[in-house]
Amino acid sequence: MDLNFTSEEREFQNEVRSFLSGNLPEYIAAAVRANHGLTKDMMDKWHTILNKRGWLATVWPKEFGGPGWSPVQKYIFEEECCRAYAPRIVPFGTNMLGPVLQKFGSRAQRDEYLPRILSGEDWWCQGYSEPGAGSDLASLKTRAVLEGDEYVVNGQKTWTTLGQHANKIFCLVRTSTEGKPQEGISFLLVDLNTLGIEMRPIRLIEGGYEVNEVFFTNVRVPAKNLVGQENKGWTIAKYLLSHERTGIAGVGFSMQALEEVKAISAMIKRGAKRLIDDPLFAARLALIEIDLEAMKITNLRMLFRAQEQGAPGPETSILKIKGSVINQELKDLARRALGPLASPFPGHVNDGNLLFGPPDTAFNAACYFNNRKTSIFGGSNEIQRNILVKTILEL
């Protein structure tokens, strides 16, 4: 297996760099570079630019409006976007629901929802976790009872990221209590403007507001909004999570963060010596860089395999585990390097209008605390290790 880019892939890399140089608004890149937080308007702006170029839904085939890229092209695009400080595209519609509808959805569902995802007319959020069903998702209790041509939904979802900006939510709901817990789950599309839905913000430890809890009280959802077959939603959920876990690895974001940690440690002095020249700090930084290089190679290996098989495999759990650990280690090392300077200024928190992270410097205490969650969402790292044992080691 040759892990080097081909001449065609290097040509594509230059095309992406040229596009970003000429089309990424500087005020948006500056906000990403300083981690000042992004408003919905800023995200909509970048969303529109990418969609006009046909580069928004990078994982979609051409027949559904995507660029039809290979996994390697997608990797190159994401890496170059990180290098240029382009915003991360909100993944719920393009990278998560889109592939699900293309594989499991009806023709009517694809015709209705896919164009609206591309246009930005619909903003989706994810309704998976519940107060008693996070890592053990099969324990979910939100019920959907079929009455005529409608499902009546009652229950609660939590940790709903960016739900305050969304107008739609895709949910896992329990439609049967017979058999194994996984066998009674269905996948349902819900309009958040439906009567009986209440969304409440959850304040995070750093004071930010990017997640919510959602309450459903006798919410009536058209039966045509069921994706796939009733009680077969667990298969869809696993398929969707495999796409989410690949994105959580965030190789490009960690590469960007590594360079910024190096820059910080080169500027800060401990006595007469730069921090980057301190043997203990340099050794810890080197260990993270070695792990990151190994993850890059692993990511490319999996991309080549996905290119042949057409979908991510259980190995995505490896990327999810290592990606979240490396990201957290980089944030921790930067926080230690900055010392008292890492403390955010009073009042500088995410008020719910900002997307993807708290404001201030790229590495402050709030950013450190916010990133502790990455080892939990998308399936906790402990659960991912169990998946690897069962599916890869076949134990």
N, C-alpha and C positions, 0 to 999 in steps of 0.2 A: 504494500500500500504506500503510494507516494503522497506525503503530506504537504508537499510544496504546491503552491498555486501554479496552474498552467499559464501559458502566455495569454490565453483568452480571459482567464480569471484576473490576471494582472491588468489587462486592458480594461476590464470591467471596474476594477478598483480605481483606476485613474478616472474613469467616467463618473463614478460616485463622488470622488474628491472634487472634480470640477463642478458637478451639480451643487454640492454643499457650499462650495466657495461662492457660487453665483446666486444662490437662492435662499440660503439660511439667513433670516434677518439678524443683524448684529445685536439688536436689543434683546432678542430671545436667547441667542448664544451667550450673551453677557450674563443674563439671569441664571442660566444653567451653570455657567462657569463659577459664579459666586454663590450658587445654591440659594438664591434669593426667593425661590418659589415661583411657580408658574400659575398664572390665572387661566381660567377656562378660555377666555378670549385668545390668549397666546397659544394655547394648545389647539384651538380651532383654526387659528391662522396657519400653523405648521401642518396640521391635518389637511387643510385645503391645498397647500402647496404640494405636498406629497401626492395627494389624490389626482391633482391636475397632471402630474408627471407619470401617474400610473404606478407609483412606488409606495402606496400607503399600506395595502394588505399584502405584506411581503411573503406570507405563507400560502396565499391563494393561487390556484392555477388560473391561466388566462381565461378559461371558459366562464369563470365567475367574476372576472374583473381585476384579477391580480396580475402581477408581472410574470408569473410562471417561472420564477427563479428556482435554481437548484439550491439545496441546503448550503452549499459552499458560497454561492452568491449572497444568500441571506446573511450568512456569517460575516462576509466582507462588508456588506452594507451596514450592519449593526456596529461593527468595529469602527468603521469610518465615521459614523454618526457620533459615536462616543468621542472619537478623537477631535471632532469639530465642535463639540459641546452642543449637539442638536438635542432637542427634547426627546424623552422616551415617549413613544406613542402609547396612549391608554390601551391596554391589551384586551379588555373584556369583550369588545365587539370584534375587532379584527383578528386577534390571535387565538381567541378562545371560542366564542360562540360561532364565528364564521366557519371554521373548519368542522365544527359539530353539525351545523346545518347542511354543509356540503356533503357530509357522509351519512347522516341519519335523518335529516329533515325532508319534508315533503316538497314537491315541486312548488306548491303554493307558498310554503314558508320561505323557500329560497328566493322566489321571485319578489316576495314582499319585503323581507328583512335585509338581504345582502346589499341591494342598492342603497338602502337607508343607512347602513353602517358606513359605506364608502362616502356618502354625501355628508355625513355628520348629523343627519336629521335625527337619528337615534343614538343616544348615549346609553350603553348597557352597563349594569353592575352585576355582581355575582351573589346569589343567595344559596350558599352551601352551608357554612358553619352555623351552629346554634349554641345556646348557652350550655347544653349538655351533650353536644355532638360537634366537636372540633376535630381533633386528631382521629377520633373514632366516629367517622362520618356516617357509618351505617346505623348509628344509634339515633339518627334524626327523628324528630317527632312531629314536625309540621305536616298536617293532614290535608289531603285533597280528596273530597268525596264527590263522585260524579252524580249530578242531578240533571237528568235530561241531557241537554247539549252544553252543560256548563260544569266546571269543577268548582266546588266551594272550598276555599282554602282558609285554614286557621292555624296559627302558630307564630313562631318568631325566628328571625335570622339575626346574626350578629357579625361584627367585624366587616361590615359591608363597605368596602373601600370606594371612596368617591361617590357614594350613593346620593349625596346632596346635589350632584350635578346631573344625575341620570334621569331618564324618563322611562327606562325599561329595566327589568331584572329577570335573569334566568335562574330558576330555582329547582332544587331537588326537593321533592315532596313525597310523603308516604301515602301510597294509594292502596296498600294491603298490609295486613299484619300476619299473613299466613307464611309459613316456611321460614327460611333464613332471612335475617333483617335486610340483606342486600337485594333479596328477590322482590321486595314490596316497594321499591323506590321508582319514581317517575321523574321525567325532566320536563319542566313546564315554563313557558314564556309568559311573563306578566307585565302589563302596563302599570306603571307606578301611579298613574292618575286615577286608577280604579278606586271606587268607594271602599273604605274599610282598611286602607293601608296608611300606616303612620311610621315616619322615619325620624329617629332621634339621634342627635350627635353623641359620640363617645369621645371624651377628652383623654388624650394620651398622657403618658408620664411627663413628657416634655412640654405639655400644655397645648399641643397641636390638635387639629380637628381634621382628620382625613378618613375616619371610619365611622360607621353608624350601626344602630340596631334597628331592625325593621319588624313591625308588628302587622299581622294579617288577621282581621276579624271579619269572618263571613265574606271574604273577597270572592267575587264570582268571576271566573276566568273561562273564556270560550274553550270548549273541548278541542277545537282545531289547533289550539296553542300547545297541545301535547306534542313533544318531539319524539319520534320513534314510537315504540309500543309501550303501552301501560305496563308498569312493573319491571321494565327493562332499562330503567334510567341509570343503574349502576354501571353498566357497560359504557354508556355515554359519559358518565362522570369520570371514569378512569381514562377514557380517551382524551377528554378535555384537560385533565390534570397532567397528562404526559406533555402536552404543549406548554402548559403553565410552568412546569418544573424546568423545562429547557430554558425558558426565558429568565427564570429566577437565577440561573447560573451567573448571568451578567458578566461574561468574560471581558467585554469591552469596557464596562463601567469599572471593573476592578483594575484593568490596565491603566485607565485614566486616573483612578485614585492612587495607584502606586506611584505614578509620576508626580502627583501633587504632594504625597508624603515625602518623597525625595526632595522636592523643592523646599518644603517647610523645614525639614531637618538640615538642609544646607544653609538656611538663613538664621536659624536659632542657635545660640551659643550657650554652652554650659561651662562657665569660666572663660578660659581663653580658647577653648576648642569648640569647633562646630559639632552639633549633635550627630551629624551623619558620620563624623570621624570617630565617634565613641564606639569602641569595639563591641560592647554589649548591644547597643542600639543597632549598629550595622549588621550584627549577626542575626538579630530578630528580623530585620528588614530583608535580609538575604533569604532566610527561610521562607518568608511569605512569597518572595519573588520566585523561588524554586517551585513552590506549590502552584503558583499561578501559571508558570510555564508548563508544568505537567498537566494542569487542567486545560490549557489551550490545546495541547496535543490530543488529550482525551476527547475534547469537544470536536476537533477535526475528524478524529477516527469515527465518532458517532455520526457526524454529518455525512461522511462517505457511506456509512452503513445505511443511514436513513435515505440517502440518495438512491440506493438499490431497493430498499424495502418499501419506501413511500410514506413511512410514519415513524415517529420516535418509538424506541423500545423501552423496556424497563431500566435500561442503563441511564435513562435521564435522572434517575434517583441519585446516581453518583454525582452528576453535575449539580443537582440541587443541593446536596450535602456540602460538597467542597466549595461551591460557589458562595453559599451563605456564610460558611466558616471563614473563608478568605476575606469576604467583604467586611465581616465583623472585626477580624483581626486588623485590617487596614484602618478602620475607623478608630479602633482602640489605640493603635500605635500613634495615629495622628493626634488623638486627644492627649495622650501622654506627652507627646512632643510639645504641644502648645501649652500644656500646664494650665495656669490660671486664665490664659488668653482663650481657652476653649469655652469658657462660660459664656452663654448667650447674654446679650444685654436685656435688662428687664423689659417685659412687654413684647419682645420679639418672638411671637409664636404664630403658628398657622391658624388663621381664624376661620378656616373652612373654604375660603375663596382661592387658596393656593393649592397646587397639585404637586405631589411627589417631593415631600421633604420640607423641613423647617427652613426659615430664612437665616440670614447672617452669613458668616464665613462658611466655606465648604466643609469644614471639620470643626464643629462645635459640640458641646455636650449634648445639646438637643438632637443633633444629627446622630450622635453615638447612641443615645437612648432609643431613637426612632428605629434604628437598624437592628436592634436586638430581636425584632419580630421576624426577621428573615429566616431564622432557624425553625419557625413554627408555621408560617403560612405556606400554602401550597402542599401541605402535608408535612408534619414535623419531621425533623431529621431522624428521630428514633423510629418513626413509622417507615421512613425511606430505607433504613437499614434492614428492617424486617422484610420489606419488599424485595430487596436485593438477595437476601438469604433464600426466600421462597422461590423466586423466579429465575435467578441466575445460578445459584449454587444447587438448586433443586433439592432442598432439604425439607 
